[in-house]
């Protein structure tokens, strides 16, 4: 759950709650006054009967408000649980981010200059959600497999670590991992005062399109 979504849900629940509080208090006061009035006029059967009818209607409204309040409370519990789960996941991811970075350096040391090609190939496969590596990437990926063969690790294991690092960065920065299509669509609403950056960004995505066709 993103922070802005959580804020919106919380503000909605707070608004619902604030709309109930004052009417609820007023009804409670009305009920109290009715009981006092009945106690002061205990011998007036007509008044007692009338007040009992009012008290009955008022009690039904109080019960309805309490049910609404209970619903809001339950929604707050659900929201709190979601936020706690997000925090738990963030902590689990962030706690190993440095170790994954350290492992990158160790793999880079084993591969030498080939690491640059390997890292880009793996990141592109995961980022673009590809099913496999392209032909031009197979040689450097084979070299990576050789390194992993000596430490009892598979290529899939490494891809999962890379994915974990990406997700950890997403949690840390609070950003959605958007697709290239989504990013290009956002450019349609790029601020006019920053339009000098729009053309280079369009060329950036065009470059990705060209490379992905190769």
Backbone bond lengths (Angstrom), bond angles and torsions (degrees), N, CA, C in turn:
res aa  C-N    CA-C-N  psi(-1)  N-CA   C-N-CA  omega(-1)  CA-C   N-CA-C  phi
1 X - - - 1.460 - - 1.520 109.62 -
2 X 1.344 116.66 129.13 1.451 120.61 179.70 1.521 111.11 -79.04
3 X 1.342 114.92 156.47 1.462 120.93 -175.93 1.524 111.12 -60.90
4 X 1.334 117.07 -44.27 1.464 120.32 -177.65 1.528 111.37 -63.73
5 X 1.325 116.43 -38.58 1.467 120.48 177.52 1.516 110.68 -63.96
6 X 1.342 115.72 -42.62 1.467 120.70 179.12 1.524 110.64 -63.49
7 X 1.332 116.85 -41.57 1.468 121.05 178.26 1.524 110.74 -61.10
8 X 1.332 115.75 -43.52 1.465 120.51 -179.15 1.522 110.54 -63.07
9 X 1.335 117.00 -44.76 1.467 120.97 178.83 1.523 110.76 -63.04
10 X 1.335 115.94 -43.57 1.464 119.97 -178.88 1.525 111.01 -63.66
11 X 1.333 117.33 -45.01 1.466 120.87 -179.96 1.523 111.54 -64.58
12 X 1.337 116.91 -35.34 1.466 120.82 177.14 1.522 110.75 -64.29
13 X 1.337 115.90 -45.10 1.467 120.57 179.06 1.521 111.13 -66.19
14 X 1.319 116.56 -39.26 1.467 119.95 178.90 1.524 110.68 -64.82
15 X 1.333 116.71 -38.91 1.463 120.71 178.06 1.526 110.94 -64.62
16 X 1.342 116.44 -43.17 1.469 120.20 177.56 1.522 110.70 -61.02
17 X 1.319 115.55 -41.90 1.460 120.41 -178.26 1.526 111.64 -65.32
18 X 1.342 116.09 -41.96 1.466 119.95 -178.29 1.526 111.82 -66.38
19 X 1.343 116.67 -28.42 1.463 120.35 179.12 1.525 112.01 -74.54
20 X 1.318 116.02 -19.10 1.468 120.48 -178.99 1.521 112.03 -92.96
21 X 1.318 117.58 -35.75 1.468 122.11 -170.37 1.524 113.11 -55.88
22 X 1.332 117.35 -53.24 1.466 120.17 -175.07 1.530 112.25 -65.45
23 X 1.355 118.64 -48.68 1.474 118.47 176.23 1.528 112.52 -59.45
24 X 1.333 116.94 -35.76 1.464 120.70 179.29 1.527 110.57 -63.97
25 X 1.318 115.98 -44.04 1.470 120.18 178.93 1.524 110.84 -63.71
26 X 1.328 115.59 -41.22 1.468 119.48 -179.96 1.531 111.30 -63.12
27 X 1.334 116.10 -41.53 1.464 119.78 178.62 1.524 111.61 -64.51
28 X 1.315 116.04 -39.29 1.471 120.00 178.39 1.526 110.39 -63.04
29 X 1.336 116.01 -39.93 1.471 120.29 177.63 1.525 110.76 -65.58
30 X 1.338 116.01 -41.08 1.462 120.25 178.41 1.525 110.67 -61.36
31 X 1.324 115.70 -44.00 1.468 119.48 178.57 1.523 111.43 -61.95
32 X 1.315 115.48 -41.55 1.468 119.88 179.46 1.526 110.81 -63.29
33 X 1.335 115.69 -42.07 1.469 119.97 179.65 1.530 111.33 -66.07
34 X 1.337 115.71 -37.62 1.464 119.37 178.13 1.528 111.13 -63.65
35 X 1.325 116.04 -42.28 1.469 120.16 179.47 1.525 110.46 -64.10
36 X 1.339 116.18 -42.13 1.474 120.28 178.52 1.527 110.48 -62.88
37 X 1.341 114.64 -43.24 1.463 120.14 -179.31 1.521 111.08 -63.04
38 X 1.330 116.03 -39.86 1.462 120.14 178.68 1.525 110.91 -66.83
39 X 1.325 116.19 -39.06 1.472 120.05 179.91 1.520 111.06 -66.01
40 X 1.340 116.25 -35.04 1.466 120.50 -178.72 1.528 111.91 -77.10
41 X 1.335 116.27 -21.27 1.473 120.06 -178.21 1.529 110.07 -124.73
42 X 1.294 114.86 47.44 1.460 121.20 -173.83 1.532 113.48 -60.50
43 X 1.345 116.35 -24.95 1.471 119.91 -177.53 1.526 112.94 -89.63
44 X 1.336 116.88 -9.94 1.470 120.55 -178.73 1.531 109.03 -89.68
45 X 1.326 115.24 93.41 1.459 119.70 -174.31 1.528 112.93 -63.44
46 X 1.322 114.91 -37.82 1.465 119.21 -179.96 1.529 110.65 -62.75
47 X 1.335 115.76 -44.54 1.469 120.55 179.31 1.530 110.77 -66.45
48 X 1.338 114.90 -40.94 1.462 119.65 179.53 1.527 110.28 -60.51
49 X 1.335 116.60 -44.54 1.465 121.08 -179.48 1.526 111.16 -62.36
50 X 1.344 114.83 -43.76 1.466 119.76 179.19 1.529 111.29 -63.03
51 X 1.338 115.18 -44.24 1.467 119.67 -179.56 1.529 112.14 -66.64
52 X 1.330 115.57 -34.27 1.464 118.91 177.87 1.527 111.21 -64.74
53 X 1.345 115.98 -38.82 1.467 119.71 176.65 1.531 110.73 -62.75
54 X 1.343 115.05 -44.82 1.468 119.65 178.66 1.527 110.90 -63.27
55 X 1.329 114.60 -41.64 1.464 119.72 -179.25 1.531 110.60 -64.26
56 X 1.320 115.93 -38.10 1.469 120.57 178.98 1.529 110.88 -63.81
57 X 1.350 115.80 -48.05 1.471 120.01 178.89 1.526 111.29 -62.63
58 X 1.325 115.35 -42.48 1.461 120.27 -179.40 1.527 111.14 -64.43
59 X 1.332 115.70 -39.95 1.471 120.33 179.78 1.527 110.99 -64.43
60 X 1.331 116.55 -36.90 1.465 119.83 177.50 1.527 110.58 -63.67
61 X 1.344 115.85 -40.19 1.466 119.01 178.45 1.524 111.39 -67.56
62 X 1.334 115.84 -38.36 1.468 119.94 176.93 1.525 110.16 -61.97
63 X 1.336 115.90 -43.85 1.468 120.51 179.23 1.522 111.10 -61.31
64 X 1.338 116.02 -41.96 1.460 120.40 178.71 1.528 111.04 -62.38
65 X 1.338 115.88 -42.64 1.467 119.89 178.80 1.523 111.46 -65.60
66 X 1.329 115.91 -37.56 1.464 119.48 178.46 1.527 110.64 -64.95
67 X 1.330 116.58 -36.26 1.464 120.33 177.33 1.527 110.40 -66.65
68 X 1.347 115.92 -40.28 1.463 119.37 176.16 1.525 110.71 -62.60
69 X 1.338 115.02 -43.54 1.456 120.63 179.38 1.527 110.69 -61.71
70 X 1.317 115.96 -40.05 1.466 120.16 178.61 1.529 111.02 -64.31
71 X 1.345 115.58 -38.56 1.463 119.72 177.13 1.519 111.69 -62.63
72 X 1.342 115.72 -42.46 1.467 120.41 177.95 1.524 110.49 -63.10
73 X 1.331 115.92 -42.53 1.468 120.38 179.05 1.522 110.95 -61.28
74 X 1.341 116.52 -42.98 1.462 120.36 178.92 1.524 111.07 -63.11
75 X 1.341 116.32 -40.82 1.467 120.21 177.97 1.525 110.99 -64.49
76 X 1.333 116.22 -36.08 1.467 119.93 176.81 1.523 110.97 -65.95
77 X 1.333 116.29 -39.22 1.468 120.18 176.45 1.533 110.34 -61.15
78 X 1.339 115.61 -43.48 1.469 120.51 -179.77 1.523 110.34 -63.34
79 X 1.356 115.99 -45.09 1.463 120.60 179.13 1.522 110.84 -62.15
80 X 1.339 116.03 -43.47 1.468 120.37 179.35 1.519 111.02 -61.89
81 X 1.329 116.12 -41.03 1.466 120.40 179.46 1.527 111.19 -64.02
82 X 1.341 116.21 -39.97 1.465 120.26 177.54 1.524 110.92 -62.25
83 X 1.344 115.92 -43.52 1.461 120.17 -179.47 1.521 111.19 -66.91
84 X 1.336 116.27 -39.02 1.469 119.94 177.30 1.527 110.53 -64.13
85 X 1.345 115.93 -39.99 1.464 119.94 178.89 1.516 110.50 -65.59
86 X 1.337 115.85 -40.13 1.465 119.77 178.09 1.523 110.32 -62.62
87 X 1.344 115.93 -43.30 1.464 120.13 178.63 1.519 110.95 -62.83
88 X 1.333 115.34 -42.40 1.468 120.37 178.98 1.528 110.75 -61.13
89 X 1.342 116.18 -44.70 1.463 120.30 179.17 1.522 111.40 -65.57
90 X 1.346 115.63 -40.74 1.466 120.12 179.46 1.518 110.72 -62.15
91 X 1.331 115.83 -43.08 1.465 119.89 179.66 1.524 111.17 -64.98
92 X 1.342 115.24 -39.78 1.466 119.25 179.78 1.522 110.91 -64.07
93 X 1.336 116.14 -39.64 1.460 120.30 -179.36 1.521 111.77 -73.39
94 X 1.339 115.75 -48.61 1.463 119.89 -175.48 1.520 112.08 -65.47
95 X 1.332 116.21 -28.87 1.457 119.47 -178.14 1.520 113.36 -64.61
96 X 1.333 117.20 -21.60 1.467 120.80 -177.56 1.526 112.85 -113.85
97 X 1.334 116.18 1.21 1.464 119.38 -177.96 1.527 111.81 -59.69
98 X 1.330 116.56 -44.04 1.463 120.45 -179.07 1.529 111.70 -65.98
99 X 1.346 116.10 -36.17 1.463 119.23 179.09 1.523 111.07 -66.77
100 X 1.329 116.39 -37.31 1.466 119.68 177.83 1.525 109.99 -66.38
101 X 1.341 116.56 -41.37 1.468 120.40 177.33 1.526 110.56 -61.84
102 X 1.323 115.42 -40.20 1.462 120.51 177.95 1.530 110.41 -63.30
103 X 1.344 115.77 -39.98 1.464 120.26 178.63 1.527 110.60 -65.55
104 X 1.342 117.16 -37.91 1.465 120.59 175.41 1.525 110.08 -53.85
105 X 1.327 115.46 -47.01 1.468 120.50 -177.68 1.527 110.97 -63.18
106 X 1.349 115.35 -38.72 1.467 119.23 179.13 1.527 110.85 -65.33
107 X 1.337 116.67 -42.53 1.467 120.94 178.67 1.524 109.83 -66.13
108 X 1.327 116.55 -40.81 1.466 120.96 178.29 1.520 110.63 -60.12
109 X 1.317 116.18 -38.60 1.464 120.58 178.71 1.528 111.27 -64.98
110 X 1.342 116.34 -36.50 1.461 120.80 178.98 1.529 112.04 -72.01
111 X 1.321 116.36 -36.73 1.463 120.63 -174.20 1.520 113.75 -88.30
112 X 1.318 116.81 -26.01 1.458 119.60 -176.63 1.522 111.19 70.60
113 X 1.337 117.89 -142.09 1.475 121.26 -176.80 1.531 113.85 -59.07
114 X 1.336 117.12 -25.71 1.472 120.45 -178.88 1.525 111.57 -63.17
115 X 1.338 116.95 -23.73 1.462 121.37 -177.33 1.524 112.33 -55.03
116 X 1.315 118.15 -38.53 1.469 120.94 -179.06 1.526 110.87 -58.43
117 X 1.332 116.73 -43.30 1.465 121.27 179.82 1.529 110.90 -71.23
118 X 1.337 115.05 -39.84 1.464 119.72 179.63 1.520 110.70 -62.28
119 X 1.312 115.67 -49.35 1.471 119.89 -176.68 1.525 111.04 -60.45
120 X 1.333 116.39 -44.95 1.461 118.99 179.80 1.523 110.89 -63.30
121 X 1.333 117.02 -42.33 1.468 121.19 -178.38 1.520 111.58 -62.14
122 X 1.335 115.81 -45.23 1.469 119.77 -179.01 1.523 110.58 -67.16
123 X 1.339 116.25 -45.01 1.461 119.78 -179.53 1.523 110.55 -62.42
124 X 1.339 116.40 -41.48 1.465 118.68 -178.70 1.524 110.84 -65.84
125 X 1.324 117.22 -40.74 1.470 120.34 179.44 1.524 110.92 -59.52
126 X 1.321 116.32 -44.25 1.465 120.61 -178.13 1.519 110.87 -74.33
127 X 1.325 115.77 -45.41 1.474 120.16 -176.99 1.516 111.64 -64.30
128 X 1.349 115.88 -38.27 1.467 120.64 -178.93 1.526 112.09 -90.57
129 X 1.357 115.93 0.68 1.468 122.00 -179.40 1.529 111.47 54.24
130 X 1.328 115.58 47.24 1.459 120.68 178.56 1.523 110.19 -81.26
131 X 1.316 115.16 155.94 1.466 119.76 179.59 1.521 111.82 -84.41
132 X 1.349 116.74 -24.37 1.460 119.45 -178.54 1.528 109.68 -158.08
133 X 1.311 115.14 176.12 1.461 121.08 178.18 1.523 109.61 -88.32
134 X 1.340 116.14 148.29 1.464 120.29 179.56 1.524 109.16 -77.13
135 X 1.336 115.39 167.18 1.462 120.58 -175.41 1.512 114.49 -56.57
136 X 1.335 116.87 -40.94 1.465 120.56 -177.71 1.523 112.79 -68.47
137 X 1.332 116.95 -14.92 1.464 120.75 -178.61 1.530 112.71 -95.93
138 X 1.323 117.05 -11.79 1.463 120.61 -171.58 1.526 113.11 -62.45
139 X 1.334 116.99 -36.75 1.467 119.74 -176.69 1.527 111.79 -64.43
140 X 1.349 116.36 -47.64 1.467 118.79 -179.04 1.530 111.03 -70.26
141 X 1.327 117.26 -32.71 1.467 120.37 177.75 1.529 110.39 -68.34
142 X 1.335 116.62 -34.71 1.465 119.94 176.46 1.524 110.47 -63.71
143 X 1.318 116.06 -37.47 1.472 120.13 177.19 1.523 110.11 -64.25
144 X 1.330 116.64 -38.14 1.464 120.69 177.90 1.525 110.17 -64.77
145 X 1.312 116.52 -41.39 1.471 120.54 178.45 1.532 111.07 -60.82
146 X 1.322 115.98 -37.61 1.467 119.93 178.77 1.523 110.83 -62.05
147 X 1.330 115.92 -43.80 1.468 120.46 179.13 1.521 110.15 -62.55
148 X 1.323 116.37 -44.22 1.469 120.32 -178.14 1.529 111.70 -69.41
149 X 1.327 116.76 -25.96 1.452 119.82 178.92 1.520 112.43 -62.03
150 X 1.325 116.14 -27.31 1.456 120.26 -179.68 1.512 114.20 -84.93
151 X 1.317 117.23 -7.48 1.481 120.15 -178.72 1.531 111.62 -124.96
152 X 1.325 115.57 15.73 1.469 120.66 176.91 1.532 112.41 58.53
153 X 1.321 116.18 42.62 1.469 121.74 176.86 1.517 108.64 -126.59
154 X 1.329 115.96 143.62 1.462 120.50 178.68 1.525 110.20 -99.35
155 X 1.325 114.89 165.47 1.460 120.06 176.07 1.523 110.22 -61.90
156 X 1.334 116.49 -37.08 1.466 121.03 179.44 1.532 110.95 -63.54
157 X 1.334 116.06 -36.55 1.470 119.54 176.70 1.525 110.38 -60.32
158 X 1.328 115.18 -44.13 1.462 119.89 -178.96 1.521 110.90 -66.25
159 X 1.326 116.24 -40.11 1.463 120.05 178.42 1.527 110.92 -61.57
160 X 1.328 116.50 -36.94 1.461 120.16 177.73 1.525 111.17 -66.39
161 X 1.332 117.05 -37.13 1.464 120.60 177.25 1.530 110.63 -65.91
162 X 1.333 115.69 -40.41 1.468 119.95 177.63 1.525 110.19 -63.87
163 X 1.336 116.12 -43.58 1.465 120.34 178.21 1.523 110.74 -61.89
164 X 1.325 116.41 -40.82 1.464 120.68 178.11 1.524 110.74 -61.59
165 X 1.334 116.82 -40.64 1.470 121.00 178.92 1.527 110.44 -64.59
166 X 1.323 116.40 -41.53 1.469 120.74 178.73 1.524 110.48 -63.01
167 X 1.343 115.93 -45.47 1.462 120.20 179.03 1.524 111.04 -64.41
168 X 1.320 116.41 -37.49 1.459 120.46 178.62 1.519 110.80 -63.80
169 X 1.327 116.81 -42.33 1.465 120.59 177.53 1.521 110.87 -63.86
170 X 1.334 114.98 -38.80 1.469 119.87 178.03 1.523 110.73 -62.34
171 X 1.346 116.93 -45.79 1.462 121.10 179.12 1.520 110.68 -63.78
172 X 1.328 116.13 -41.34 1.465 121.04 -177.03 1.521 111.59 -65.57
173 X 1.332 116.19 -43.75 1.464 120.39 -177.59 1.523 112.77 -88.00
174 X 1.345 116.43 -12.21 1.459 119.87 178.58 1.509 113.82 70.88
175 X 1.323 117.58 27.50 1.454 121.67 -177.97 1.519 110.55 -109.55
176 X 1.319 115.31 150.07 1.452 120.51 173.80 1.529 108.68 -76.50
177 X 1.315 116.35 142.85 1.457 120.94 175.48 1.522 106.99 -82.96
178 X 1.324 117.08 86.79 1.452 121.32 -172.90 1.522 111.38 -82.29
179 X 1.311 114.75 156.61 1.457 120.88 177.53 1.524 108.99 -82.25
180 X 1.345 115.46 168.15 1.459 119.36 178.65 1.526 110.28 -64.25
181 X 1.322 116.80 -37.70 1.470 120.45 178.96 1.528 111.01 -62.22
182 X 1.336 116.34 -40.86 1.469 120.41 178.86 1.524 110.92 -65.69
183 X 1.330 116.16 -40.28 1.462 120.31 -179.95 1.530 110.72 -65.50
184 X 1.343 116.51 -41.13 1.465 120.34 178.72 1.524 110.77 -66.33
185 X 1.322 116.09 -36.35 1.470 119.82 178.45 1.526 111.12 -64.82
186 X 1.332 116.60 -37.20 1.469 120.20 179.34 1.523 111.62 -64.43
187 X 1.327 116.41 -26.15 1.464 119.69 179.65 1.525 111.91 -64.80
188 X 1.336 116.41 -22.85 1.466 119.80 178.50 1.524 111.43 -65.30
189 X 1.343 115.95 -22.60 1.468 120.76 -179.93 1.523 111.06 -110.32
190 X 1.330 116.22 23.74 1.466 120.27 -177.68 1.527 109.90 -64.91
191 X 1.340 118.44 135.87 1.474 121.51 -177.93 1.528 111.99 -58.21
192 X 1.324 116.68 140.03 1.466 121.10 -179.47 1.523 111.98 -60.63
193 X 1.347 116.08 -35.78 1.462 118.92 -177.65 1.531 112.39 -70.48
194 X 1.344 116.38 -8.31 1.468 120.15 178.99 1.529 111.21 -119.88
195 X 1.322 116.53 20.34 1.464 120.09 -174.46 1.527 112.92 -65.99
196 X 1.348 117.08 -17.86 1.462 119.66 178.02 1.529 111.25 -63.91
197 X 1.341 116.70 -21.26 1.464 120.59 179.69 1.530 112.55 -91.16
198 X 1.331 116.44 -13.09 1.461 119.83 -172.96 1.527 112.25 -65.58
199 X 1.332 117.24 -45.07 1.461 120.74 -177.76 1.527 112.23 -63.44
200 X 1.349 118.68 -46.07 1.473 118.45 176.37 1.528 112.51 -60.03
201 X 1.338 117.02 -36.33 1.462 119.92 179.14 1.530 111.13 -68.01
202 X 1.329 116.34 -39.65 1.463 119.71 176.81 1.529 110.72 -61.66
203 X 1.337 115.67 -39.86 1.465 119.99 178.24 1.524 111.08 -67.60
204 X 1.342 115.58 -33.52 1.467 120.37 177.06 1.529 110.07 -60.09
205 X 1.330 116.39 -49.47 1.465 120.00 -179.24 1.526 111.43 -69.25
206 X 1.329 116.36 -32.36 1.460 119.67 176.32 1.530 110.50 -64.22
207 X 1.342 115.76 -37.47 1.466 120.55 177.72 1.523 110.53 -62.42
208 X 1.339 116.39 -43.12 1.464 119.96 177.17 1.529 110.73 -60.17
209 X 1.334 116.28 -41.86 1.465 120.19 179.99 1.528 110.97 -61.70
210 X 1.339 115.81 -42.66 1.469 120.36 -179.87 1.522 110.77 -64.44
211 X 1.328 116.24 -47.67 1.467 120.29 -178.68 1.527 111.79 -64.19
212 X 1.324 116.03 -35.91 1.465 119.08 -178.47 1.526 112.56 -70.34
213 X 1.333 116.32 -20.23 1.468 119.88 178.00 1.527 112.03 -84.37
214 X 1.321 115.74 -13.26 1.469 120.31 -177.04 1.526 111.26 -79.46
